[in-house]
Amino acid sequence: MRIQKFGGRRRGIALAAGVASTALVLGACADTGDGSGGDGGEAAEDFAIDCAAYEEFGDLEGTTVSVYTTIVEPEAETQQASYEPFEECTGVEIEYEGSREMEAQLPVRVQAGNPPDIAILPQPGLLNTLVTEYDAVLPAPASVEANVDEFWEPVWKEYGTVDGTFYAAPLGSNVKSFVWYSPSMFADAGYEIPETWDDLLTLTETIAGETEGAAKPWCAGVESGDATGWPATDWIEDMVLRSAGPDVYDQWVSHEIAFDDPQIVEAFDMAGEILKNPDYVNGGLGGVDSIATASWTDAGYPILEGNCWMHRAANFYATQWPEGTEVGPEGDVYAFYLPSVTTDEKPVLVAGEFIAAFESRPEVEAFQTFLSSPDWANSKAVHTPAGGWVSANLGLDPENLATDFDQLTVETLQDPATVSRFDGSDLMPAAVGTDSFWSGMTEWFASDRSTEQVTSDIEQSWP
């Protein structure tokens, strides 16, 4: 679908930042006056970029770049709107194709010799497959690599690298290490946000002792259709980061240590201290076994009914609350960082998309450069007036984001103390990451299977 362009070519910028020409110039900030970020209206309409950054790619007027992605409506609308400044600058038309079947269909199209110019990959595992099995993705051009080196933490570049070659720049990002709660419930009870893991356990025990009956400290749910179990894998990944550290996490994900290594078993038990304790779960939903059947989209709702106090879920859970729910520091719900073992470290479980190119035409390289730059990140922010989107791009101005929570998420990503690691199940072979790990976690709750049995079975499934 062709995006409606602005009325005329824009050659100016609303806000300039001194960066190299290959790293595009930071775009306009939204002026809201209330600290809540962009309003998505006038700010989005006025947003423009430095067109001089594209002159090195030559005359691009009348060319076309095709983009294939899993991002469909309603999110597709803001995604396409974020491309408008690039189209205005260059005259390139972006042909957007969104499909929930993209992950399955992209390898088919590659084999048939009909790949898109660019694909937005939802995880590094698909990039690895396209490179190692199909030799289809082109190495990232120098302009893209320069942007990533300047505006992203090195670990994000590593996730777009296969066998030492950098292929795919990161795009949007998610933070999974959050705990949702009711600010008013906490305030009325006199509870404070925990700063360490021990503080969180103490708070959990306190709530369990002070709120008898249906209300429980935690609620959780892992039912997700064919993907049932994935929310529980996030719990385990967060616990590995906290109990064993990022180096062990890397060894676990790459199978340098076994899935049933004692350090991984310890992480399971760390999660089980909360999730398998009937005194702590599953407020408003049932017992421990109900975690296996409770829908992940609805599992936090008991907070709104006063039946549970906390729900661990990613930043994108902000879009899952029922219509009319106010998300904010003084709203119906908000979130805090899932504490680390100590205040000296800040491990964060992340996820995100990556840009893979299958063609090397000038217009394709120019669009790749735009997507890897602060310009695109800020354009996306001001064109997402309802919020719910963030990026780990260090050039993203948090003030351009629509909500307090989006700003909190970006501040977490940009915190110098943050040590990010990508979702482990997305990095593991499919036979584990989207199969035995998911099903094993489900049985951990549904059948009360032991940690030792679950981790051993998953280890045996590793190809």
C-alpha positions, 0 to 999 in steps of 0.5 A, a space after each residue: 500500500 502506498 503511503 500518503 505523502 506530505 504536500 511537498 518535498 521537505 529539505 529542512 529539519 525541525 531539530 538537528 543533532 551533530 552526527 555523521 552523514 551516514 548516521 541520520 540526523 535526529 528528528 523533531 521532538 514533540 512538544 507536549 508541555 506535560 512530560 508525557 511524550 508526543 501527542 502524535 498529531 501536530 508533532 507527527 505532521 511536522 516531523 522531518 529529517 535531514 535529507 542531505 544524509 541521503 545524497 550519497 545514494 544518488 538520485 532515488 526519485 521514482 524507485 521502490 523498496 519492498 518490505 515484508 514483515 509480521 507487523 500487521 494492522 493496527 500496528 502496521 498503520 504507525 509503522 508505515 507512517 514512520 516511513 513518510 519522512 524518508 519517502 518525502 526526502 528521497 522520492 522512494 516508494 515503500 511497498 509494505 506487505 504485512 503477514 502473520 505467515 511471514 516467518 513461514 513464507 519468507 524461506 519459501 519465497 527465498 527458495 523460489 527466487 522471489 524475496 522482498 528487498 527487505 524483511 523485518 525479522 522478529 528474532 535472530 533465529 530466523 536470520 541465522 536460518 536465512 544465512 546458514 541454510 539459504 545464503 540469502 541475506 546480504 551483509 549490512 552496508 557500511 552506512 548501516 554498520 556505522 549507525 549501529 556502532 554509534 547508536 546501539 549497545 554492542 550486544 545488539 550488533 552481535 544479535 544481527 551477526 552470523 559467523 562473524 559477519 554483520 547482516 542485520 541492524 536492530 529495529 524496535 525493542 521490547 523489555 520483558 523484565 517488568 512487574 505490573 501492579 496497581 499503584 493505588 493498591 500499593 499506596 493504600 497498603 503502604 507497600 514500596 517498590 522492591 529494589 532487590 530480589 530479596 525485597 521482592 520475596 519479602 514483599 510477596 511473603 508480606 502480601 500473602 500474610 496480610 491478604 487472606 482469601 482470594 487475593 494472592 500476591 501474584 497472578 500468571 498465565 501461559 496459555 497462548 494457543 499453539 505457542 502455549 508456554 512461552 510466557 513461562 520461558 521468559 520467567 526462566 530466562 529472567 531468573 538465569 540472568 539474575 541467579 547465574 549471570 549473563 555469561 552463563 546465560 550465553 553458555 546456556 542459550 548456545 548449549 555450551 552447558 546443558 539445559 539441566 545444568 545445576 545453574 539452570 535448575 537453580 534458576 527454575 527453583 528461583 522462579 518456582 519459589 513464587 510460581 509453584 507456591 499455592 500461597 503466592 499464586 494464582 490470584 483470581 484464577 485458581 491454583 498453581 495448575 491454573 497457570 497452564 490454562 490461564 490466557 497470557 493476555 488476560 492473566 494480569 486482569 485480576 489486579 484490576 479486580 483486587 484479586 492479585 497484586 503483581 504480574 510479571 510481563 513485558 512492556 508490550 503487555 501495556 496494550 493488553 489491558 482492557 479498554 479504558 484502563 489507565 496505564 501510568 504512575 498514578 493510573 489503574 496499573 503501572 510497572 516496575 523493573 523486575 529486581 536483580 539480586 543486588 542493586 549493583 547490577 541490572 540484567 534485562 531480558 529483551 526482544 526485538 526485530 532486525 532488518 535483513 536485506 536481499 538486494 543491494 540497490 542504492 534505494 535499498 541501502 538508503 532505506 536500511 540506513 534510515 531504519 538503523 538511524 535515530 531519525 527512524 526511531 524518533 519518527 516511529 515514536 512521534 507517529 505512534 500517538 497511543 504508545 506501546 512502541 520503543 527501541 534500544 536505539 540510543 539516539 531515541 529521545 524519550 520525550 518523543 514517546 507517547 506515554 510515561 511507561 514508554 519513557 520508563 522502558 526506554 530509560 531502562 534500555 538506555 541505563 548504563 547499568 543495564 546488561 541486556 540479553 535477548 530472549 533465550 527461546 528465540 535464540 535456541 533451536 526451534 526443537 527446543 525454543 518453540 517446542 520442548 521448552 514451551 511444552 515443558 514449562 506448561 507441564 511444570 504447572 499443569 502436571 506439577 512435573 519436577 524441575 529435574 524432569 522438565 529440564 532433563 526432558 528439554 536437554 534430551 530434545 536438543 538437536 
